[in-house]
């Protein structure tokens, strides 16, 4: 189990901006890895109402379950449990909950584990590189017949990180825009398709 505060800044990109950044930072195809997030919530969206997100992330044969709880504007408390392939498959099939530390956090919020269901999956092709005391992330995500592009900057310091990210966007001529987390973008498209 790990628990950490994640401080990140994100901005949507056009396909052209994304491809240009991959070129500018000399990111080859083999530096990009694929990951899939499987999102969970209750039928009443109890987790979403907490401005939080629950997912199982799959990278090859590696699985982890993470609960992200909002704790400041650009910061989230992340609680993560590593899972075996069998545990992850059972959770995805609604046959038990095997992320013990995540379960403890959900219990604090009185979220019943037996009501949790997968409501969708999102696949991301991701490249990560160290950048000015933090981590720069280039993502191309696919979900619900959509795809989008974004850049993220993960920092240990919210104020310094914000400055570095703003300077990065300015340097590369990228217009700053409010950017929702992937799960929120997924939910907007899902709701639009179901309405």
DODRENPA-354539 format. One record per residue (C-alpha): y, z, x; chain. Coordinates in Angstrom, 1 decimal, always signed. Each point is the difference from the previous one (the first is absolute). Layout:
REM residues N
@north->Y&up->Z&east->X&ch->A
...
END
This chain:
REM residues 195
@north->+0.0&up->+0.0&east->+0.0&ch->A
@north->+3.5&up->-0.7&east->+1.2&ch->A
@north->+3.2&up->+1.0&east->-1.6&ch->A
@north->+3.4&up->-1.4&east->+1.2&ch->A
@north->+3.4&up->-0.9&east->-1.2&ch->A
@north->+0.5&up->-3.7&east->+0.0&ch->A
@north->+3.6&up->-1.3&east->+0.4&ch->A
@north->+0.3&up->-3.7&east->-0.6&ch->A
@north->+2.5&up->-2.6&east->-0.9&ch->A
@north->-0.9&up->-3.3&east->-1.6&ch->A
@north->+1.5&up->-3.3&east->-0.9&ch->A
@north->-1.4&up->-3.0&east->-1.8&ch->A
@north->+0.1&up->-3.3&east->+1.9&ch->A
@north->-0.3&up->-3.7&east->-0.9&ch->A
@north->-3.0&up->-1.9&east->+1.2&ch->A
@north->+2.3&up->-1.7&east->+2.6&ch->A
@north->+1.5&up->+3.3&east->+1.2&ch->A
@north->-3.5&up->+1.4&east->+0.4&ch->A
@north->-1.3&up->-3.0&east->+1.9&ch->A
@north->+3.1&up->+0.0&east->+2.2&ch->A
@north->-0.5&up->+3.7&east->+0.9&ch->A
@north->-3.6&up->-0.6&east->+0.9&ch->A
@north->+1.2&up->-2.7&east->+2.4&ch->A
@north->+2.9&up->+2.0&east->+1.4&ch->A
@north->-2.3&up->+3.0&east->+0.7&ch->A
@north->-2.8&up->-2.3&east->+1.4&ch->A
@north->-2.6&up->+1.3&east->-2.5&ch->A
@north->-3.2&up->-2.0&east->+0.2&ch->A
@north->-2.5&up->-0.4&east->-2.9&ch->A
@north->-2.5&up->+2.3&east->+1.7&ch->A
@north->+2.7&up->+2.8&east->+0.0&ch->A
@north->+0.0&up->-0.1&east->-3.8&ch->A
@north->-2.6&up->+2.2&east->-1.8&ch->A
@north->-0.9&up->+0.0&east->-3.7&ch->A
@north->-0.1&up->+3.1&east->-2.1&ch->A
@north->-0.5&up->+0.6&east->-3.7&ch->A
@north->+1.4&up->+2.8&east->-2.0&ch->A
@north->-1.8&up->+1.1&east->-3.1&ch->A
@north->+2.4&up->+1.9&east->-2.3&ch->A
@north->-1.0&up->+2.9&east->-2.2&ch->A
@north->+1.7&up->+1.9&east->-2.9&ch->A
@north->-0.9&up->+1.6&east->-3.3&ch->A
@north->+0.4&up->-1.8&east->-3.3&ch->A
@north->+3.2&up->+2.0&east->-0.5&ch->A
@north->+1.4&up->-1.0&east->+3.4&ch->A
@north->+0.1&up->+3.6&east->+1.1&ch->A
@north->+0.4&up->-1.0&east->+3.7&ch->A
@north->+2.6&up->-2.6&east->-0.6&ch->A
@north->+2.1&up->+2.6&east->-2.0&ch->A
@north->+0.0&up->+2.1&east->+3.2&ch->A
@north->+1.6&up->-3.0&east->+1.9&ch->A
@north->-3.2&up->+0.1&east->+2.0&ch->A
@north->-2.9&up->-2.4&east->+0.8&ch->A
@north->-3.7&up->+0.4&east->+0.5&ch->A
@north->-2.1&up->-2.7&east->+1.8&ch->A
@north->-3.1&up->-0.8&east->+1.9&ch->A
@north->+0.8&up->-2.2&east->+2.9&ch->A
@north->-2.7&up->-2.3&east->+1.4&ch->A
@north->+0.3&up->-1.5&east->+3.4&ch->A
@north->-3.3&up->-1.7&east->+0.8&ch->A
@north->-2.7&up->+2.7&east->-0.3&ch->A
@north->+2.6&up->+2.8&east->+0.3&ch->A
@north->+1.1&up->+1.8&east->-3.2&ch->A
@north->+2.6&up->+2.7&east->-0.5&ch->A
@north->+1.4&up->+1.7&east->-3.1&ch->A
@north->+3.7&up->+0.8&east->+0.1&ch->A
@north->+2.3&up->+1.8&east->-2.4&ch->A
@north->+3.7&up->-0.7&east->+0.6&ch->A
@north->+2.4&up->+2.5&east->-1.5&ch->A
@north->+3.7&up->-0.7&east->+0.0&ch->A
@north->+1.9&up->+2.7&east->+1.8&ch->A
@north->+3.3&up->-1.6&east->+0.9&ch->A
@north->+1.7&up->-3.4&east->-0.4&ch->A
@north->-1.8&up->-1.7&east->+2.8&ch->A
@north->-2.7&up->+2.6&east->+0.6&ch->A
@north->-3.4&up->+0.7&east->-1.4&ch->A
@north->-2.6&up->+2.7&east->+0.6&ch->A
@north->-3.3&up->-1.9&east->+0.7&ch->A
@north->-3.3&up->+1.8&east->-0.3&ch->A
@north->-2.9&up->-2.1&east->+1.2&ch->A
@north->-3.8&up->+0.4&east->+0.1&ch->A
@north->-2.3&up->-2.4&east->+1.7&ch->A
@north->-2.9&up->-1.2&east->-2.1&ch->A
@north->-3.4&up->-1.5&east->+0.6&ch->A
@north->-0.8&up->-3.4&east->-1.5&ch->A
@north->-2.3&up->+1.7&east->-2.6&ch->A
@north->+2.7&up->+2.6&east->-1.0&ch->A
@north->+2.7&up->-2.7&east->-0.3&ch->A
@north->-2.3&up->-2.2&east->-2.2&ch->A
@north->-0.9&up->+2.9&east->-2.3&ch->A
@north->+3.7&up->+0.9&east->-0.4&ch->A
@north->+0.9&up->-3.6&east->-0.7&ch->A
@north->-2.8&up->-0.1&east->-2.6&ch->A
@north->+1.3&up->+3.2&east->-1.6&ch->A
@north->-3.1&up->+2.0&east->+1.1&ch->A
@north->+1.6&up->+3.1&east->+1.6&ch->A
@north->+2.9&up->+0.9&east->+2.3&ch->A
@north->-0.8&up->+0.6&east->+3.7&ch->A
@north->+3.4&up->+0.5&east->+1.5&ch->A
@north->+0.1&up->+3.8&east->+0.2&ch->A
@north->+3.5&up->+0.6&east->+1.4&ch->A
@north->+1.5&up->-2.6&east->-2.3&ch->A
@north->-1.8&up->+1.7&east->-2.9&ch->A
@north->+1.6&up->+3.3&east->+0.9&ch->A
@north->+3.5&up->-1.6&east->-0.1&ch->A
@north->-0.8&up->-1.6&east->-3.4&ch->A
@north->-1.2&up->+3.4&east->-1.3&ch->A
@north->+3.5&up->+1.4&east->+0.8&ch->A
@north->+1.4&up->-2.5&east->-2.4&ch->A
@north->-2.8&up->+0.6&east->-2.6&ch->A
@north->-1.3&up->-3.6&east->+0.2&ch->A
@north->-3.5&up->-0.2&east->-1.3&ch->A
@north->-2.2&up->-1.8&east->+2.5&ch->A
@north->-2.4&up->-1.2&east->-2.7&ch->A
@north->+2.9&up->-2.0&east->-1.7&ch->A
@north->+0.8&up->-2.0&east->+3.2&ch->A
@north->-0.7&up->-3.7&east->-0.2&ch->A
@north->+0.7&up->-3.0&east->+2.2&ch->A
@north->+2.7&up->-2.1&east->-1.7&ch->A
@north->+0.4&up->-2.7&east->+2.6&ch->A
@north->-0.3&up->-1.2&east->+3.6&ch->A
@north->+2.5&up->-1.5&east->+2.4&ch->A
@north->-0.9&up->-1.7&east->+3.3&ch->A
@north->+2.4&up->-0.1&east->+2.9&ch->A
@north->-0.1&up->-2.0&east->+3.3&ch->A
@north->+1.8&up->+2.4&east->+2.4&ch->A
@north->+1.4&up->-0.2&east->+3.5&ch->A
@north->+1.4&up->+3.2&east->+1.7&ch->A
@north->+2.0&up->+0.2&east->+3.2&ch->A
@north->+1.8&up->+2.9&east->+1.7&ch->A
@north->+3.8&up->-0.4&east->-0.4&ch->A
@north->+2.7&up->+2.4&east->+1.2&ch->A
@north->-1.8&up->+3.4&east->-0.3&ch->A
@north->-1.7&up->-1.1&east->-3.2&ch->A
@north->-2.4&up->-2.6&east->-1.5&ch->A
@north->+1.0&up->-3.4&east->-1.4&ch->A
@north->-2.4&up->-1.3&east->-2.6&ch->A
@north->-0.1&up->-3.6&east->-1.4&ch->A
@north->-2.0&up->-0.3&east->-3.2&ch->A
@north->-1.1&up->-2.9&east->-2.2&ch->A
@north->-1.5&up->+1.4&east->-3.2&ch->A
@north->-2.1&up->-1.6&east->-2.7&ch->A
@north->-0.4&up->+1.4&east->-3.5&ch->A
@north->-0.3&up->-1.2&east->-3.7&ch->A
@north->+0.6&up->-3.7&east->+1.0&ch->A
@north->+3.1&up->+1.1&east->+1.9&ch->A
@north->+0.7&up->+0.2&east->+3.6&ch->A
@north->+3.0&up->+1.6&east->+1.8&ch->A
@north->+1.3&up->+0.7&east->+3.5&ch->A
@north->+1.6&up->+3.0&east->+1.4&ch->A
@north->+1.0&up->+1.8&east->+3.2&ch->A
@north->-0.3&up->+3.7&east->+0.4&ch->A
@north->+1.2&up->+2.4&east->+2.6&ch->A
@north->-1.7&up->+3.3&east->+0.5&ch->A
@north->+2.0&up->+2.7&east->+1.8&ch->A
@north->-0.3&up->+3.7&east->+0.9&ch->A
@north->+3.7&up->+0.5&east->-0.9&ch->A
@north->+1.5&up->-1.1&east->-3.3&ch->A
@north->+3.6&up->-0.3&east->+1.2&ch->A
@north->-0.8&up->-1.8&east->+3.3&ch->A
@north->-2.7&up->-2.1&east->-1.7&ch->A
@north->+2.5&up->-1.2&east->-2.7&ch->A
@north->+2.5&up->-1.0&east->+2.7&ch->A
@north->-2.6&up->-1.9&east->+2.0&ch->A
@north->-1.3&up->-1.8&east->-3.1&ch->A
@north->+3.5&up->-1.0&east->-1.1&ch->A
@north->+0.7&up->-1.3&east->+3.4&ch->A
@north->-3.3&up->-2.0&east->+0.0&ch->A
@north->+0.8&up->-1.6&east->-3.4&ch->A
@north->+3.5&up->-0.9&east->+1.2&ch->A
@north->-1.2&up->-1.4&east->+3.3&ch->A
@north->-2.5&up->-2.3&east->-1.8&ch->A
@north->+2.4&up->-1.0&east->-2.8&ch->A
@north->-2.1&up->+1.7&east->-2.7&ch->A
@north->+1.9&up->+1.1&east->-3.1&ch->A
@north->-0.8&up->+3.7&east->-0.7&ch->A
@north->-1.5&up->+0.6&east->-3.5&ch->A
@north->-1.5&up->+2.9&east->-1.9&ch->A
@north->-3.8&up->-0.5&east->+0.5&ch->A
@north->-2.6&up->+1.8&east->-2.0&ch->A
@north->-3.2&up->+1.3&east->+1.5&ch->A
@north->-2.9&up->-2.4&east->-0.4&ch->A
@north->-1.6&up->+2.0&east->-2.8&ch->A
@north->+3.3&up->-0.1&east->-2.0&ch->A
@north->+0.2&up->-3.8&east->+0.5&ch->A
@north->-3.6&up->-0.3&east->-1.1&ch->A
@north->+0.6&up->+2.1&east->-3.1&ch->A
@north->+3.1&up->-2.1&east->-1.0&ch->A
@north->-2.0&up->-3.2&east->+0.1&ch->A
@north->-3.0&up->+1.7&east->-1.8&ch->A
@north->+2.3&up->+1.2&east->-2.8&ch->A
@north->+1.7&up->-3.4&east->-0.3&ch->A
@north->-3.4&up->-1.7&east->-0.3&ch->A
@north->-1.2&up->+2.5&east->-2.6&ch->A
@north->+3.1&up->-0.2&east->-2.2&ch->A
END
